[in-house]
Amino acid sequence: MAVVKIKKTKRKKIKYFKFELKLSKSENEKIKLFCQVKKTTTNKLIKNALRDYMKRFGNLKLPEPIGKNQMNIFDVIGDSVEK
């Protein structure tokens, strides 16, 4: 009997992006002290803070762009006042 080998599916590569932050000396010291107390790294602290922030405010949608021919309520009010 032949043994059938099952292939594992390849994982999708995760894209990472790099950001730079500029902090004052006092802010940096506060972050380092907080990380020592909580026994975490600065990178994990910042990532967790961003995740929490995005959970609260990340579902906001941008307003749709208004076309050239779209009327505005103030156009109608302005026309009636001028007449």
C-alpha positions as CSV (number, residue, x, y, z in Angstrom):
1,M,0.0,0.0,0.0
2,A,1.2,3.5,-0.8
3,V,1.3,6.1,1.9
4,V,-0.4,9.3,1.1
5,K,1.3,12.5,2.3
6,I,-0.8,15.4,3.2
7,K,0.7,18.8,2.4
8,K,0.3,21.6,4.9
9,T,-1.1,24.8,3.4
10,K,1.3,27.7,3.4
11,R,0.5,30.5,5.9
12,K,-0.2,33.9,4.5
13,K,2.7,36.3,5.1
14,I,2.0,39.1,7.5
15,K,3.0,42.6,6.3
16,Y,4.6,44.8,8.9
17,F,5.0,48.5,8.8
18,K,7.5,50.7,10.7
19,F,6.5,53.9,12.5
20,E,8.8,56.4,14.3
21,L,7.8,58.3,17.4
22,K,9.6,61.2,19.0
23,L,9.2,61.4,22.8
24,S,10.5,63.8,25.3
25,K,13.0,62.6,27.9
26,S,10.4,62.7,30.7
27,E,7.9,60.7,28.6
28,N,10.5,58.1,27.7
29,E,11.5,57.7,31.4
30,K,7.8,57.3,32.4
31,I,7.3,54.6,29.7
32,K,10.4,52.7,30.8
33,L,9.4,52.9,34.5
34,F,5.9,51.7,33.6
35,C,7.4,48.8,31.6
36,Q,9.6,47.8,34.4
37,V,6.7,47.7,36.9
38,K,4.4,45.8,34.5
39,K,7.3,43.6,33.3
40,T,6.7,44.2,29.6
41,T,8.5,45.8,26.7
42,T,8.0,49.3,25.3
43,N,7.0,47.8,21.9
44,K,4.3,45.6,23.5
45,L,3.1,48.6,25.6
46,I,2.7,50.8,22.5
47,K,1.0,48.0,20.5
48,N,-1.5,47.3,23.2
49,A,-2.3,51.0,23.7
50,L,-2.9,51.3,19.9
51,R,-5.1,48.2,19.8
52,D,-7.2,49.5,22.7
53,Y,-7.5,52.9,21.0
54,M,-8.5,51.4,17.6
55,K,-11.1,49.2,19.3
56,R,-12.8,52.3,20.6
57,F,-12.4,54.7,17.7
58,G,-11.3,52.5,14.8
59,N,-14.8,51.9,13.3
60,L,-15.2,55.5,12.1
61,K,-15.9,56.0,8.4
62,L,-14.8,58.8,6.2
63,P,-17.6,60.9,4.7
64,E,-18.3,60.2,1.1
65,P,-17.0,62.9,-1.3
66,I,-19.7,65.2,-2.6
67,G,-20.0,65.5,-6.4
68,K,-19.9,68.8,-8.4
69,N,-23.6,68.7,-9.2
70,Q,-24.8,67.8,-5.7
71,M,-27.0,70.5,-4.1
72,N,-26.3,71.7,-0.6
73,I,-29.1,72.7,1.8
74,F,-27.4,76.1,2.2
75,D,-27.6,76.7,-1.6
76,V,-31.4,76.5,-1.3
77,I,-31.6,78.8,1.7
78,G,-29.3,81.3,0.1
79,D,-31.4,81.4,-3.1
80,S,-34.6,82.0,-1.2
81,V,-33.0,84.8,0.8
82,E,-31.7,86.5,-2.3
83,K,-35.1,86.5,-4.0
